[in-house]
Each structure stands twice: as C-alpha cells, then as structure tokens.
Amino acid sequence: MQEIHVVGAAIRQGDKILAVQRSSKMKEPRKWEFAGGKIEGNETHQEALVREIKEELDIDIKVTRYVDTGSSVIDGKKIVLHVYEADILAGKPKLREHSAMQWIDVDRLDELDWAQADIPAYTKLMTEQRKNIII
C-alpha cells in the first residue's frame, strides 16, 4: 500500500488550538483537522508545515514541538499525518481552502468530529492539558 506523508499544525494561542473544517469537496468532507498538507521533494516536516500554513491560512508560523503521528486509509492509500505544535509569528488566519475554522479550548477538542488521522494528536494534547491542570 502506498504511503503518503503529510504534516499538520496544532496552532496554539494560550489554551486554544486552531481547528479547520474540511470542505465538502475534500476527502473526509466536513471533518475537522489540523491545517497542513503534503511534504514536497526534500522538504523537512517543519519546512513543509511553514509552507502549507502560509498557503492555507496566510500566516507565518514557528514550529515549536512534535506532538504525535496518526494515519488513515483513503482511496487505498495510507495517509500518515505528523502533527507539530506551532505559534503564529505574523498574520491572522484566513480561510483559503477549508469551509470553517475555530479556536477551541484544548480540553474541548474531542467535541469536534475529527478526521481519523488527527485523533492521536488531539488526544495527546488533551491528555497533556489535563495533566498540567492536575499538577
């Protein structure tokens, strides 16, 4: 089975994460996801993420850390999603490819209907948030 590696950004502002909703024309329509896309050529994950976020949301980001990897099978291809946390350096997010976006509290991420490959990353972010609250 062919594997396609993609990257996603869990863009953080305080205790909120930016989630974007796939359009009705995309695979897994109307599902929520972390913005991002395919790695091209010899790009590093971080380079691909900076480029994709500029293309999709018209903002500049700084990748701060790796979060998790998830996968799903779509049209007979295994999509492997590598999610990184990021901060906005410049700009305000604008929808260019997705149908909606929202800033959501980390501890409420599970209230959205997420694309399969994004589930491990949002689950890890929620677990980390809950551990920080308890400590």
ZABAVO-390448 format. One record per atom (N, C-alpha, C): atom name; x, y, z; residue number from 0; residue in three letters. Coordinates in steps of 0.001 Angstrom, whole numbers, plus 500000, padded with zeros to 6 digits. Layout:
! residues N
NODE  at       X       Y       Z    i   aa
NODE  CA       X       Y       Z  NUM  ALA
...
//
This chain:
! residues 135
NODE  at       X       Y       Z    i   aa
NODE   N  500839  498816  500000    0  MET
NODE  CA  500000  500000  500000    0  MET
NODE   C  500885  501249  500000    0  MET
NODE   N  500558  502166  499138    1  GLN
NODE  CA  501316  503416  499057    1  GLN
NODE   C  501091  504253  500315    1  GLN
NODE   N  502186  504825  500838    2  GLU
NODE  CA  502109  505720  501993    2  GLU
NODE   C  502372  507143  501540    2  GLU
NODE   N  501535  508058  501995    3  ILE
NODE  CA  501725  509478  501721    3  ILE
NODE   C  501905  510173  503063    3  ILE
NODE   N  503041  510839  503225    4  HIS
NODE  CA  503328  511533  504478    4  HIS
NODE   C  502914  512993  504367    4  HIS
NODE   N  502142  513430  505358    5  VAL
NODE  CA  501655  514802  505411    5  VAL
NODE   C  501931  515369  506801    5  VAL
NODE   N  501850  516684  506909    6  VAL
NODE  CA  502092  517349  508191    6  VAL
NODE   C  500893  518215  508552    6  VAL
NODE   N  500690  518390  509852    7  GLY
NODE  CA  499608  519234  510340    7  GLY
NODE   C  500105  520099  511481    7  GLY
NODE   N  499509  521278  511628    8  ALA
NODE  CA  499916  522215  512678    8  ALA
NODE   C  498808  522387  513707    8  ALA
NODE   N  499137  522069  514944    9  ALA
NODE  CA  498265  522396  516073    9  ALA
NODE   C  498694  523796  516510    9  ALA
NODE   N  498088  524799  515891   10  ILE
NODE  CA  498469  526189  516137   10  ILE
NODE   C  497829  526631  517448   10  ILE
NODE   N  498682  527071  518364   11  ARG
NODE  CA  498224  527373  519725   11  ARG
NODE   C  498241  528873  520011   11  ARG
NODE   N  497211  529301  520719   12  GLN
NODE  CA  497171  530632  521331   12  GLN
NODE   C  496647  530421  522741   12  GLN
NODE   N  497540  530477  523709   13  GLY
NODE  CA  497149  530207  525090   13  GLY
NODE   C  496668  528775  525241   13  GLY
NODE   N  495449  528607  525750   14  ASP
NODE  CA  494871  527271  525924   14  ASP
NODE   C  493966  526880  524769   14  ASP
NODE   N  494059  527582  523652   15  LYS
NODE  CA  493220  527280  522488   15  LYS
NODE   C  494080  526790  521323   15  LYS
NODE   N  493455  525922  520514   16  ILE
NODE  CA  494085  525363  519319   16  ILE
NODE   C  493199  525708  518127   16  ILE
NODE   N  493821  526031  516991   17  LEU
NODE  CA  493067  526328  515778   17  LEU
NODE   C  492720  525031  515048   17  LEU
NODE   N  491428  524812  514863   18  ALA
NODE  CA  490942  523666  514093   18  ALA
NODE   C  490298  524193  512820   18  ALA
NODE   N  490466  523463  511719   19  VAL
NODE  CA  489854  523851  510448   19  VAL
NODE   C  488974  522708  509956   19  VAL
NODE   N  487883  523068  509285   20  GLN
NODE  CA  486937  522068  508801   20  GLN
NODE   C  487124  521848  507308   20  GLN
NODE   N  487253  520581  506938   21  ARG
NODE  CA  487422  520223  505534   21  ARG
NODE   C  486174  520622  504751   21  ARG
NODE   N  486372  521090  503527   22  SER
NODE  CA  485238  521481  502688   22  SER
NODE   C  484519  520235  502176   22  SER
NODE   N  483350  520435  501607   23  SER
NODE  CA  482560  519313  501091   23  SER
NODE   C  483220  518658  499883   23  SER
NODE   N  484194  519326  499256   24  LYS
NODE  CA  484874  518782  498076   24  LYS
NODE   C  486122  517981  498436   24  LYS
NODE   N  486550  518039  499693   25  MET
NODE  CA  487762  517337  500128   25  MET
NODE   C  487426  515903  500544   25  MET
NODE   N  488464  515061  500610   26  LYS
NODE  CA  488297  513734  501192   26  LYS
NODE   C  487923  513930  502653   26  LYS
NODE   N  487156  513022  503211   27  GLU
NODE  CA  486631  513155  504579   27  GLU
NODE   C  485956  514522  504756   27  GLU
NODE   N  484943  514809  503917   28  PRO
NODE  CA  484292  516118  503950   28  PRO
NODE   C  483689  516445  505310   28  PRO
NODE   N  483788  517724  505659   29  ARG
NODE  CA  483215  518294  506889   29  ARG
NODE   C  483887  517835  508178   29  ARG
NODE   N  484904  517001  508072   30  LYS
NODE  CA  485651  516597  509266   30  LYS
NODE   C  486589  517738  509655   30  LYS
NODE   N  486894  517818  510942   31  TRP
NODE  CA  487831  518818  511444   31  TRP
NODE   C  489237  518251  511420   31  TRP
NODE   N  490213  519125  511273   32  GLU
NODE  CA  491603  518690  511198   32  GLU
NODE   C  492526  519825  511609   32  GLU
NODE   N  493810  519465  511742   33  PHE
NODE  CA  494855  520469  511898   33  PHE
NODE   C  495272  520866  510490   33  PHE
NODE   N  495373  522155  510208   34  ALA
NODE  CA  495766  522619  508876   34  ALA
NODE   C  497148  522079  508524   34  ALA
NODE   N  497378  521853  507242   35  GLY
NODE  CA  498669  521347  506783   35  GLY
NODE   C  498539  520725  505409   35  GLY
NODE   N  499475  519836  505079   36  GLY
NODE  CA  499419  519204  503770   36  GLY
NODE   C  500624  518336  503482   36  GLY
NODE   N  500789  518032  502200   37  LYS
NODE  CA  501832  517103  501758   37  LYS
NODE   C  503232  517700  501855   37  LYS
NODE   N  504165  516812  502131   38  ILE
NODE  CA  505586  517157  502118   38  ILE
NODE   C  506046  517054  500666   38  ILE
NODE   N  506715  518074  500163   39  GLU
NODE  CA  507169  518082  498772   39  GLU
NODE   C  508681  517939  498689   39  GLU
NODE   N  509130  517146  497718   40  GLY
NODE  CA  510560  516996  497452   40  GLY
NODE   C  511357  516634  498682   40  GLY
NODE   N  512412  517394  498932   41  ASN
NODE  CA  513306  517136  500067   41  ASN
NODE   C  512991  518004  501282   41  ASN
NODE   N  511777  518530  501357   42  GLU
NODE  CA  511410  519369  502491   42  GLU
NODE   C  511473  518590  503805   42  GLU
NODE   N  511868  519280  504856   43  THR
NODE  CA  511717  518714  506196   43  THR
NODE   C  510245  518874  506579   43  THR
NODE   N  509841  518182  507618   44  HIS
NODE  CA  508466  518337  508097   44  HIS
NODE   C  508175  519798  508428   44  HIS
NODE   N  509129  520438  509098   45  GLN
NODE  CA  508929  521825  509512   45  GLN
NODE   C  508818  522764  508312   45  GLN
NODE   N  509662  522571  507305   46  GLU
NODE  CA  509603  523408  506100   46  GLU
NODE   C  508266  523237  505386   46  GLU
NODE   N  507816  521996  505273   47  ALA
NODE  CA  506533  521725  504620   47  ALA
NODE   C  505389  522382  505386   47  ALA
NODE   N  505462  522315  506695   48  LEU
NODE  CA  504395  522882  507522   48  LEU
NODE   C  504332  524404  507399   48  LEU
NODE   N  505470  525059  507444   49  VAL
NODE  CA  505510  526520  507286   49  VAL
NODE   C  504923  526908  505926   49  VAL
NODE   N  505312  526193  504862   50  ARG
NODE  CA  504809  526487  503511   50  ARG
NODE   C  503300  526250  503422   50  ARG
NODE   N  502852  525089  503889   51  GLU
NODE  CA  501435  524740  503791   51  GLU
NODE   C  500547  525706  504576   51  GLU
NODE   N  500981  526098  505761   52  ILE
NODE  CA  500174  527007  506573   52  ILE
NODE   C  500103  528387  505924   52  ILE
NODE   N  501182  528815  505299   53  LYS
NODE  CA  501156  530087  504561   53  LYS
NODE   C  500150  529990  503410   53  LYS
NODE   N  500166  528859  502680   54  GLU
NODE  CA  499247  528665  501558   54  GLU
NODE   C  497795  528578  502020   54  GLU
NODE   N  497534  527831  503084   55  GLU
NODE  CA  496162  527563  503510   55  GLU
NODE   C  495545  528666  504364   55  GLU
NODE   N  496349  529303  505214   56  LEU
NODE  CA  495798  530258  506185   56  LEU
NODE   C  496400  531657  506095   56  LEU
NODE   N  497404  531835  505233   57  ASP
NODE  CA  498071  533127  505038   57  ASP
NODE   C  498665  533686  506335   57  ASP
NODE   N  499297  532806  507107   58  ILE
NODE  CA  500005  533238  508313   58  ILE
NODE   C  501398  532629  508326   58  ILE
NODE   N  502286  533273  509062   59  ASP
NODE  CA  503629  532752  509280   59  ASP
NODE   C  503645  532100  510653   59  ASP
NODE   N  504220  530897  510718   60  ILE
NODE  CA  504263  530178  511987   60  ILE
NODE   C  505684  529782  512354   60  ILE
NODE   N  505849  529482  513621   61  LYS
NODE  CA  507082  528886  514130   61  LYS
NODE   C  506689  527539  514725   61  LYS
NODE   N  507296  526472  514210   62  VAL
NODE  CA  507039  525132  514736   62  VAL
NODE   C  507776  525010  516060   62  VAL
NODE   N  507054  524627  517114   63  THR
NODE  CA  507659  524595  518447   63  THR
NODE   C  507986  523195  518950   63  THR
NODE   N  507188  522187  518560   64  ARG
NODE  CA  507484  520826  519016   64  ARG
NODE   C  506647  519809  518260   64  ARG
NODE   N  507140  518577  518253   65  TYR
NODE  CA  506402  517448  517691   65  TYR
NODE   C  505321  517032  518679   65  TYR
NODE   N  504132  516691  518174   66  VAL
NODE  CA  503041  516237  519041   66  VAL
NODE   C  502822  514739  518902   66  VAL
NODE   N  502436  514259  517709   67  ASP
NODE  CA  502123  512841  517533   67  ASP
NODE   C  501935  512540  516048   67  ASP
NODE   N  501816  511248  515738   68  THR
NODE  CA  501582  510789  514367   68  THR
NODE   C  500341  509914  514347   68  THR
NODE   N  499518  510108  513337   69  GLY
NODE  CA  498330  509283  513145   69  GLY
NODE   C  498238  508876  511692   69  GLY
NODE   N  497329  507959  511385   70  SER
NODE  CA  497189  507530  509994   70  SER
NODE   C  495751  507113  509704   70  SER
NODE   N  495444  507070  508423   71  SER
NODE  CA  494162  506568  507950   71  SER
NODE   C  494359  506078  506525   71  SER
NODE   N  493429  505260  506056   72  VAL
NODE  CA  493482  504767  504682   72  VAL
NODE   C  492371  505459  503904   72  VAL
NODE   N  492767  506141  502837   73  ILE
NODE  CA  491820  506854  501985   73  ILE
NODE   C  492122  506483  500540   73  ILE
NODE   N  491109  506010  499840   74  ASP
NODE  CA  491255  505608  498434   74  ASP
NODE   C  492411  504631  498242   74  ASP
NODE   N  492566  503682  499165   75  GLY
NODE  CA  493595  502659  499051   75  GLY
NODE   C  495005  503129  499352   75  GLY
NODE   N  495151  504341  499876   76  LYS
NODE  CA  496471  504874  500231   76  LYS
NODE   C  496515  505136  501727   76  LYS
NODE   N  497660  504821  502342   77  LYS
NODE  CA  497827  505099  503761   77  LYS
NODE   C  498348  506523  503914   77  LYS
NODE   N  497559  507352  504568   78  ILE
NODE  CA  497943  508734  504837   78  ILE
NODE   C  498545  508773  506237   78  ILE
NODE   N  499804  509182  506343   79  VAL
NODE  CA  500496  509263  507628   79  VAL
NODE   C  500663  510745  507965   79  VAL
NODE   N  500004  511162  509049   80  LEU
NODE  CA  499989  512566  509455   80  LEU
NODE   C  500905  512788  510649   80  LEU
NODE   N  501865  513691  510488   81  HIS
NODE  CA  502790  514077  511556   81  HIS
NODE   C  502350  515463  512043   81  HIS
NODE   N  501931  515548  513300   82  VAL
NODE  CA  501404  516809  513834   82  VAL
NODE   C  502433  517479  514733   82  VAL
NODE   N  502583  518782  514528   83  TYR
NODE  CA  503500  519606  515317   83  TYR
NODE   C  502723  520772  515912   83  TYR
NODE   N  503126  521179  517097   84  GLU
NODE  CA  502548  522381  517683   84  GLU
NODE   C  503278  523581  517083   84  GLU
NODE   N  502557  524683  516921   85  ALA
NODE  CA  503150  525878  516317   85  ALA
NODE   C  502526  527133  516905   85  ALA
NODE   N  503275  528221  516824   86  ASP
NODE  CA  502808  529538  517240   86  ASP
NODE   C  502748  530442  516016   86  ASP
NODE   N  501837  531397  516029   87  ILE
NODE  CA  501746  532372  514945   87  ILE
NODE   C  502811  533445  515151   87  ILE
NODE   N  503598  533680  514103   88  LEU
NODE  CA  504594  534756  514121   88  LEU
NODE   C  504027  536041  513534   88  LEU
NODE   N  503228  535905  512469   89  ALA
NODE  CA  502666  537084  511798   89  ALA
NODE   C  501392  536710  511056   89  ALA
NODE   N  500452  537647  511053   90  GLY
NODE  CA  499218  537471  510304   90  GLY
NODE   C  498067  536987  511169   90  GLY
NODE   N  496896  536996  510545   91  LYS
NODE  CA  495672  536500  511173   91  LYS
NODE   C  495110  535435  510237   91  LYS
NODE   N  494769  534250  510751   92  PRO
NODE  CA  494317  533164  509872   92  PRO
NODE   C  493133  533562  508990   92  PRO
NODE   N  493258  533208  507701   93  LYS
NODE  CA  492194  533435  506723   93  LYS
NODE   C  491884  532104  506043   93  LYS
NODE   N  490614  531809  505853   94  LEU
NODE  CA  490228  530576  505167   94  LEU
NODE   C  490519  530689  503681   94  LEU
NODE   N  491293  529748  503160   95  ARG
NODE  CA  491579  529714  501726   95  ARG
NODE   C  491135  528397  501104   95  ARG
NODE   N  491151  527315  501883   96  GLU
NODE  CA  490813  526002  501344   96  GLU
NODE   C  489729  525292  502142   96  GLU
NODE   N  489587  525637  503399   97  HIS
NODE  CA  488643  524961  504285   97  HIS
NODE   C  487324  525729  504354   97  HIS
NODE   N  486292  525073  504899   98  SER
NODE  CA  484975  525714  504965   98  SER
NODE   C  484754  526499  506251   98  SER
NODE   N  485504  526172  507309   99  ALA
NODE  CA  485339  526873  508590   99  ALA
NODE   C  486603  526710  509415   99  ALA
NODE   N  486733  527568  510431  100  MET
NODE  CA  487823  527415  511393  100  MET
NODE   C  487329  527915  512734  100  MET
NODE   N  487948  527402  513785  101  GLN
NODE  CA  487611  527899  515110  101  GLN
NODE   C  488760  527674  516075  101  GLN
NODE   N  488877  528616  517007  102  TRP
NODE  CA  489798  528456  518117  102  TRP
NODE   C  489017  527718  519195  102  TRP
NODE   N  489516  526580  519626  103  ILE
NODE  CA  488793  525772  520604  103  ILE
NODE   C  489704  525445  521780  103  ILE
NODE   N  489139  525483  522985  104  ASP
NODE  CA  489902  525125  524177  104  ASP
NODE   C  490465  523721  524019  104  ASP
NODE   N  491705  523538  524426  105  VAL
NODE  CA  492356  522229  524301  105  VAL
NODE   C  491516  521145  524969  105  VAL
NODE   N  490928  521435  526123  106  ASP
NODE  CA  490166  520403  526827  106  ASP
NODE   C  488793  520136  526211  106  ASP
NODE   N  488468  520795  525099  107  ARG
NODE  CA  487206  520554  524393  107  ARG
NODE   C  487431  520028  522974  107  ARG
NODE   N  488664  519693  522627  108  LEU
NODE  CA  488960  519231  521267  108  LEU
NODE   C  488122  518017  520865  108  LEU
NODE   N  487800  517159  521825  109  ASP
NODE  CA  487046  515944  521499  109  ASP
NODE   C  485576  516219  521160  109  ASP
NODE   N  485136  517458  521249  110  GLU
NODE  CA  483760  517804  520893  110  GLU
NODE   C  483575  517944  519380  110  GLU
NODE   N  484680  518034  518644  111  LEU
NODE  CA  484611  518152  517185  111  LEU
NODE   C  484672  516773  516537  111  LEU
NODE   N  484155  516671  515314  112  ASP
NODE  CA  484188  515429  514538  112  ASP
NODE   C  485456  515450  513674  112  ASP
NODE   N  486526  514843  514198  113  TRP
NODE  CA  487857  514930  513590  113  TRP
NODE   C  488085  513897  512494  113  TRP
NODE   N  488942  514242  511537  114  ALA
NODE  CA  489448  513281  510553  114  ALA
NODE   C  490251  512223  511316  114  ALA
NODE   N  490186  510997  510862  115  GLN
NODE  CA  490786  509859  511570  115  GLN
NODE   C  492259  510071  511921  115  GLN
NODE   N  493054  510551  510988  116  ALA
NODE  CA  494499  510680  511218  116  ALA
NODE   C  494839  511724  512281  116  ALA
NODE   N  493929  512647  512568  117  ASP
NODE  CA  494180  513716  513538  117  ASP
NODE   C  493877  513306  514983  117  ASP
NODE   N  493178  512202  515164  118  ILE
NODE  CA  492721  511802  516501  118  ILE
NODE   C  493861  511585  517499  118  ILE
NODE   N  494940  510857  517158  119  PRO
NODE  CA  496009  510675  518155  119  PRO
NODE   C  496601  511995  518653  119  PRO
NODE   N  496762  512965  517780  120  ALA
NODE  CA  497376  514236  518182  120  ALA
NODE   C  496455  515033  519099  120  ALA
NODE   N  495162  515132  518748  121  TYR
NODE  CA  494297  515928  519628  121  TYR
NODE   C  494123  515227  520968  121  TYR
NODE   N  494119  513894  520969  122  THR
NODE  CA  494012  513143  522223  122  THR
NODE   C  495223  513406  523110  122  THR
NODE   N  496416  513425  522510  123  LYS
NODE  CA  497628  513689  523287  123  LYS
NODE   C  497618  515111  523847  123  LYS
NODE   N  497198  516077  523044  124  LEU
NODE  CA  497130  517461  523516  124  LEU
NODE   C  496177  517588  524704  124  LEU
NODE   N  495034  516903  524632  125  MET
NODE  CA  494068  516946  525736  125  MET
NODE   C  494642  516296  526991  125  MET
NODE   N  495316  515163  526826  126  THR
NODE  CA  495915  514461  527967  126  THR
NODE   C  496958  515341  528643  126  THR
NODE   N  497809  515971  527842  127  GLU
NODE  CA  498833  516867  528395  127  GLU
NODE   C  498189  518039  529141  127  GLU
NODE   N  497135  518608  528579  128  GLN
NODE  CA  496446  519736  529207  128  GLN
NODE   C  495879  519320  530564  128  GLN
NODE   N  495265  518143  530618  129  ARG
NODE  CA  494666  517671  531868  129  ARG
NODE   C  495730  517399  532924  129  ARG
NODE   N  496876  516866  532507  130  LYS
NODE  CA  497969  516626  533461  130  LYS
NODE   C  498485  517943  534023  130  LYS
NODE   N  498570  518974  533188  131  ASN
NODE  CA  499038  520287  533643  131  ASN
NODE   C  498067  520918  534635  131  ASN
NODE   N  496780  520677  534450  132  ILE
NODE  CA  495772  521231  535359  132  ILE
NODE   C  495849  520539  536716  132  ILE
NODE   N  496090  519231  536704  133  ILE
NODE  CA  496139  518449  537939  133  ILE
NODE   C  497369  518788  538760  133  ILE
NODE   N  498490  519040  538097  134  ILE
NODE  CA  499761  519271  538802  134  ILE
NODE   C  499746  520564  539577  134  ILE
//
